[in-house]
Amino acid sequence: MAYRNKTYICFDGDTDMRFYRLMTAWSKNKNFTFDFHNAHDLNTARDSSQEESIKRKLRERFANSKVFIVLIGERTKYLKKFVKWEMEVALRLDLPIIGVNLNGNRRIDALCPSAIKSELVLYVPFSPAIVEHAMKHWPDRHRAYKSSGKSGPFHYVDGIYKSLGL
């Protein structure tokens, strides 16, 4: 069994790559406390590969992941191949999901993909402090909410943002 300490980040590789790269830059920058073990570092899944080959590589990433982040941009909800499949796998594996709104919204909005719209997902804006907070605290909250039968979209109250200086 794999050691689950990684963060799996799902995103539109055509339009939202810069946000993914910015997250990895935050992690490498000594001026940020933001840090994570990136599941993407385990292997490479190239667009030029066959679909099943790519999915095999992605399943390896899932096997090592403790939390799933989906970067929600303008086109994310329209993606039906890998991004939708990744969200469905995360749900099947019962991974805690954090929806990161690239438009800055603190709650679920019209850009949310249908695959996760009614699921137990925490929504936060794209900001290092709140994403880091969510990565640290949401897995335990997710587990507690699941065990008490709660579902649906969640968001942090304004006090959490205020405590983080946001």
C-alpha positions, 0 to 999 in steps of 0.5 A: 500500500502506498504512503498517502502524503501527496496532493493531487492537483487537477486542472485544465492543462490548456488554460490553467497551467499558470495557476498550477505552476504558481502553486508549485512556485509558492511551495519552492519560495522560502518567503511563503509557508505554503508547502505540499508534496505534489503527486505530479512529481511521481510520474509524467502523463503526456498528452501524446500518450494513449488514454489508458497509459495516461490514466494508469499514470494518474491512478499511480498519483491517486494511490499516493494522494491524501487530498484532491484539489481541482482548480476551477477556471472558466472552462473546467466544467466543460472538460469531459475527458481527463478532468471529469474522470479525475474528479470521479476517481477522487469521489470514488476513492473518497479523497477530500476535495478542495475546489479552488475558484480561480475567479476569487469566489469563496463559495461554489459558483456557476463555474463548478463542474457538475461532477462535484456540484452536489458532493462534499467539497470545500470551495476557496479562492485561489490564494496561498494562505487559504489554500494552505489552510484548507489543505491542512484542515479540510481532510479531517473536517471532511472525514468528520462530516462524512461520518456524520452523514453531511454532504454538499458544498462547504465554504469557510466563514468570513472569520477564517479569512480574517484570521488569515489576514484575507 
